[in-house]
Amino acid sequence: MAAANYDLYQDSFHSAFRSELDGIVDTLLIPPGGRVLDAPCGNGFYSRRLAERLDEAGHLTALDENQEYLSLARAAVGTGGDRVNIQKGDVYALPFPDRTFDLVWCAQSLISLEAERAVKELHRVLKAGGMLAILETDEYHHILLPWPVSLEAALPAALRTASLRRYGDSSKLAPARKLRAILHHCGFAAIRRTTYPFDRAAPFDDRTVAFLKYHFEFLRTIAYPHLSGELQLKFDRWIDTDAGDGCFRSEDVELICLNAVYLASPALV
């Protein structure tokens, strides 16, 4: 999927599941006067909620290398005054001293990063007793839908083939799978994973429909070429907005969106 379309896909995800994603951010512990880092911050969707959770003495830094994302983040956060700083920076070389932040948040970014290299740097700027929170997905099990069974069984294999050919790594589309080992290797302890299921049932609202269309476009781009011709026909019919037995017209379709949050603190030395 082209970068512009990927951004729209992410925007549709944030829009469809905004209440649940805000709820995840609301579970994060920010101490009084806490210093928070959102890196990479992308378009500021999560920065907005983190900023809303600050007390009068708290401070948020939202960091990204992409200038366009930083402009969007500023618009998303709005007037934060001296409590919010949105700046350009490299997640592999964060422009902060050791042990600066009480909470570091990293969401849906590891697929585009060298994960261990980034996590090591996030560890460096985290205070002793602080918390790293990472929201990640496993594309093999991110969106659960009642596809025709033969197609549902074939899609993971198609994703695996696509991941191998595109990245040389069958787990690249599933950043959450290696995360616990990476956290241990980077010096984190007390690692805890929580899986959050977001449920929707037909008839889907407009935001969920928009998200599904982008999700199907993503699958068409990456997995579809690795399906047999027969399965491609099944795929096309099931995502057809006019098909009575397809995803959008059936009255009994259910959607489950799975997301994992890893919480980890630096190991005591």
Secondary structure by P-SEA (a helix, b strand, c coil): ccaaaaaaaaaaaaaacaaaaaaaaaacccccbbbbbccccccaaaaaaaaaaccccbbbbbbbccaaaaaaaaaaaccccccbbbbbbbccccccccccccbbbbcccccccaaaaaaaaaaaaccccbbbbbbbbccccccccccaaaaaaaaaaaaaaaaaaacccccccccccaaaaaaaaaccccbbbbbbbbbbcccccaaaaaaaaaaaaaaaacccccccaaaaaaaaaaaccccccccccccbbbbbbbbbbbbbccccc
